[in-house]
Amino acid sequence: MAALDNKARGTFVKLCGRLESPHSGEVLAAAGQLKRFLDKHQLSWDDVIGMQTPKRQRPLTNPRSGDLLRIQRALQNPLFLTRGEKRRLLSLGEALEDGLELSADDDQFLAAMFVRVGV
């Protein structure tokens, strides 16, 4: 897929804008020009649509958001935690924020920390 320079990108945007015309003839002409534009730049509609999509989307809700809150509260009580435990809680919180699954050992560690800190 070829990258578009600023001039070509501007032309593409203008042609797309013409698709909103109330005149069907102008819309058809713009559609034809867009097809020729894509052919000229060796692009497909899939290429165009995929240009600005993020590589990975986070879920809208995190099923472990309760654990994330408990980790934050546990980190607010540093007297009950060693440095290693703080680091592990921080890394597990980051993993949960990224939507990663935790191992059984990590889940057991979280449960023990939550009980010990009282969150």
C-alpha positions, 0 to 999 in steps of 0.5 A: 500500500502506497502512502499518500502525500498531503496533496493526494490526501487533500484530493481524496478528502475533497472527493469524499466530501462531494459524496454528500452532495444533494445532486445525484449526478455530482455524487456519481461523478465523485464516486467515479473519480474516487474509484480512479483515484484509488486505482491510480494510487494502487489502493483498495477501499479496505486499505483506505478504511484500515488506514486510521483504525487502531491496531488493537482496541480495548474492551469498553468494560473490563470484567476485572475492574473490581480487582483493579480498584482493589489493587489501587486501594491496596497500594494506598496502604503501603505499610502492609506491603513489601517493595516486591509486593508493590511491584507485583501489584502494579504489574498485575494492575497494568496487565488487567488494564490491558485486558490480559488474563492472569495465571492462577498463581497471580489470582492467588497472590491478589486474593492473599494481598486483598485479605492481608491489606483488608480491601 
